[in-house]
């Protein structure tokens, strides 16, 4: 008789457990994103923007105001290359270096071109961590470009 009661209690408890989990859904990246964009660094030609020589989370070129940028309506044709990074990585991988080298070649052919680097992360982690990681990614691409001979 005790085995039947124990079995029934176990089944009823399981039923409550699974019912309680019914409403749980994982948040999607769209639910938790702060900024638009993909994981990586986008290298794009942006009018009146500067490459920037500041490092760290401080402000960038004073002539550029990111809040005035129409991020929703960026022309995809303006994005020259997207450099992808591994999870929690910020160095430019050998497989991605050709993209940066291609942009550098284009810029060397036309000295009037400017580039605007936009670095992103995935949606995992805290806001502070992701801001620091995206800054390191952008700085890594910038350093690689400078190493290839692009003037600052």
N, C-alpha and C positions, 0 to 999 in steps of 0.2 A: 504494500500500500504506500509506503514512504517513497519507493522508487517512482511510482506513478506521479506522486505530488511533485517530486524533484524534477521529473521530466517535464511536467506541465509548466512548472515555474520557469524552467530554462527556456521553453518554447515561448512563453508569454514575455519573458524578459528580452528574448531575441527580437520578438515582434516590436516591442517598444523601442529597442535600440535601432532597428532598421527604419522605423517610422520617423524617429528623431533625425536621422541622417538624410531623409528624403529631400529636404529643402536646401541642403548644402550644395553650392556650386562654386567651382573655382572661378575667381575673377579673371577676366580676359585682359590682355594688354590694353585694349581700348578703354576698359573700365578704370585702369590705374595710371594711365599715361599722364605725364605733365606736359610734354612737348610733342609736336608732330615729328615723324621721321622714322627712319630705319636704324637698325643697329649698324654702326660703322661711322665713317667720316665721309661726308659728301664733299667733293671738290667741284666747285662750280664757278662759272663766270658770273659775277654779280656787278651790276653797274654801280659806280661810285662807292665801292666797298674796298677795304684795304686788307692786305694779308695779315697785318698786325704783328707787332714784335713783342707784345707783353706775354708773360707766362703766368700761370697760376689762375686763381679764380677771380682776379681783379678785373676791372672793366677793360674793354677792348678799345680800339681806335675811337676817339671821341667823335669823329666824323660819321660814324656808323651808329645808328640807333636801332637795335634789334627789335624793340617794341613797335617800331614803325614799319617793319618788314612785313609784307603780306605773305606769311608763311603758307596759308591755305592755297594760294594761287601761284606758286612758283612754277615756272614753265619747265617741264621735265627735260626739254632740250637744253636748258641752261646747265643742267647737272652734267659735268664732264666725266666724272668717275665716282664710283662708290667703293671705298676701301672697307673691307670687312675684317673684323677682329674676332679672335677666339674668345670664349667665355672668360671674363675677368682678365683680359689681356689688353695691352695698349701699345705694344711694339708692332711695327709694320711687318707683317709676315712676308717671307720670300715670295709666296704665291701672289701677293697683292702689290708687290713693288713695281711690277710692269705698268700698272694703272697710274701710279704716281709718276713714273718715268715718262709716260706718254703725255701727261699734263705738263710736266717740266719742258719737254720738247716743244710743245705747242707754245708755251710761254716764251721760250728762248727765241722762237721764230717771230714773235710779235711782242716787243718790249712794252707796248701800251696796255697789254692785258693785265688784269688784276684777278686775284682768286680770293674767294671767301670760303673758309673751312667751317663746316658744320659737323660737330661730332655728337654721336648719340650712343646710348646704351640700351640694353633691353630693360624690361620693366621690373626685374628682380632687384632687390636691395633697397636701401634707404635713399632718399632724395640726395642727401649729402654725399653718400658714397658714389652714386651714379653721376652726380655733377663733377666730382673729382676724377672719376674714371673717364668721363667724356672729355674733360679738359686734358688729361694725359694723352688720350687718343689724338685729339687735335694737335697738341704740341708735338707728338711723335711724327705725325704726317708733316707738320711744318719743318721740324728738324731734318727729316729725310729730304724734303724739297730743298732746304738750304744747303744740305750736303751735296746735292746734285748741281749746285751752282746758281740757284735762283737768288737774286739780290733781295734783301729784306725790305 
